[in-house]
Amino acid sequence: MNLLSIAFVALFAPTDSSYTLTGTIEGLDKGMAYLVHENVKPHSDSVRIEKGHFHFTGKIEGAEFCRLDIVGPSGNVSYGPALFLESGVFTVKGKAADLRAAEVSGGPMQSDFNKYTAAEKTMSDDAKQRSAAKAFVVSHPTSLVSAYALLEQYSYNPDADELDKLYRALDGSIQSSALGLQVQDVLRGAKLTAVGKPAPGFTQDDVDGKPVALSSFQGKYVLVDFWASWCGPCRQENPNVVKAFQQYHARGFTIVGVSLDDAKDRWVAAIKKDGLAWTQVSDLKGWENQVATLYGIKGIPMNFLLDKNGNIVAKGLTGEELQKKLAELLP
C-alpha cells in the first residue's frame, strides 16, 4: 500500500458505528453506485462514480446484508456482489464486465461470507451446495452468514426437520436478527406443509370470480400447483402436469392451480395457451398471494400432492417424479 492509500484510509477510517466502503470498477468511467440495504429498514444509498471510483460512508448498528448495484452512463444496470456491511473499512474491486465477481473485503462477517461463497462455488449441484451450507452453519453458529446460507439453500422446498435442527443450532442473536427471522418464517411454512401434515385449507376466487375452497375436493387426490404466467420454468413444466391430469383424472386425480400472477389477462391467456383444463385460482397479488404466503412459497414451480383425506403425501414433484408418484397411488 503506497503512502497516498495509507493517508486515504486514515482520513476515512470509521469510528464507533460508522463504516466506509470504497470501490474501484475497471472499465467504467462514470455512473452511479447504489448500496442496497436488504434487511434492516430496507433502503438504498447512492453516490456518483468518477473515473471508476466511488465512496460510501454511513452509520450502521451491527452487521447487515447488502447488495451493490451499478448504473452506467447509458442507464444500464449491473447487479453487483452481495456483502455483509458493518462498522469498519470495506473495499470493492471489480470489472464492469463482470460486476458480480467483484472482490469485497472488510469486517469479520464479510470474511465469513467470502469463505462460505468460496466453498459453495466448488460444489457442482444443489444437493452438494446444501451440504456446504449445512457444514458452514454447524461450524459458524454465531455468524450472520449462517442465516444467509440457510435462506439461500433451504427456502425452496425445505425439509422441515433438517431446517429446524439447523435453525436451533444458531446462536440466539442470529435467530433474532432480520435474516434469522426470515429463516424462522421459512421454517414455519415448512412445518405447516411437511409430508404427513393436513394441507392448510384456503378459499380463493377462480377466473370467473367464484370462490373455490380446497376442502371441496376432498375424496380425490389433489395437486395444489403454484405457478405464474411469467414464470419460465413453470411454463416448461406445464406439459408434464397436463400429461398427468389427462392420464389420471378419470381415476380420481385433479389439480388446483394457484397463480402468482398480478394481471388477469396474462393469467387467463397462459391457461388457454398451455391447455390447463383444471380449476385455477388467484387473488392477483403476485408474490403476496395469500395462499402462497400461507404455504411458505419462496420459489415456483412448487406443488403439494394431497391424498383423499387432504393430507400431504408428497411435494415438489416435477417431470417423471409426478408420474411415478401417481402411478404408485392410482395404479
C-alpha positions, 0 to 999 in steps of 0.5 A: 500500500503506497503512502497516498492509500495509507493517508486515504484510509486514515482520513476515512477510517470509521469510528464507533458505528460508522463504516466506509466502503470504497470501490474501484470498477475497471472499465467504467468511467462514470455512473452511479453506485447504489448500496442496497440495504436488504434487511434492516429498514430496507433502503438504498444509498447512492453516490456518483462514480468518477473515473471508476471510483466511488465512496460510501460512508454511513452509520450502521448498528451491527452487521447487515446484508447488502447488495451493490448495484451499478448504473452506467452512463447509458442507464444500464444496470449491473447487479453487483456482489452481495456483502455483509456491511458493518462498522469498519473499512470495506473495499470493492474491486471489480470489472464492469464486465463482470460486476458480480465477481467483484472482490469485497473485503472488510469486517469479520462477517464479510470474511465469513461470507467470502469463505462460505461463497468460496466453498459453495462455488466448488460444489457442482449441484444443489444437493452438494451446495446444501451440504456446504451450507449445512457444514458452514452453519454447524461450524459458524453458529454465531455468524450472520452468514449462517442465516444467509446460507440457510435462506439461500439453500433451504427456502425452496422446498425445505425439509422441515426437520433438517431446517429446524435442527439447523435453525436451533443450532444458531446462536440466539442473536442470529435467530433474532436478527432480520435474516434469522427471522426470515429463516424462522418464517421459512421454517414455519411454512415448512412445518405447516406443509411437511409430508404427513401434515393436513394441507392448510385449507384456503378459499380463493376466487377462480377466473370467473370470480367464484370462490373455490375452497380446497376442502371441496375436493376432498375424496380425490387426490389433489395437486395444489400447483403454484405457478405464474404466467411469467414464470419460465420454468413453470411454463416448461413444466406445464406439459408434464402436469397436463400429461398427468391430469389427462392420464389420471383424472378419470381415476380420481386425480385433479389439480388446483392451480394457484397463480402468482400472477398480478394481471388477469389477462396474462393469467387467463391467456397462459391457461388457454395457451398451455391447455390447463383444463383444471380449476385455477385460482388467484387473488392477483397479488403476485408474490403476496398471494395469500395462499402462497404466503400461507404455504411458505412459497419462496420459489415456483414451480412448487406443488403439494400432492394431497391424498383423499383425506387432504393430507400431504403425501408428497411435494415438489414433484416435477417431470417423471417424479409426478408420474411415478408418484401417481402411478404408485397411488392410482395404479 
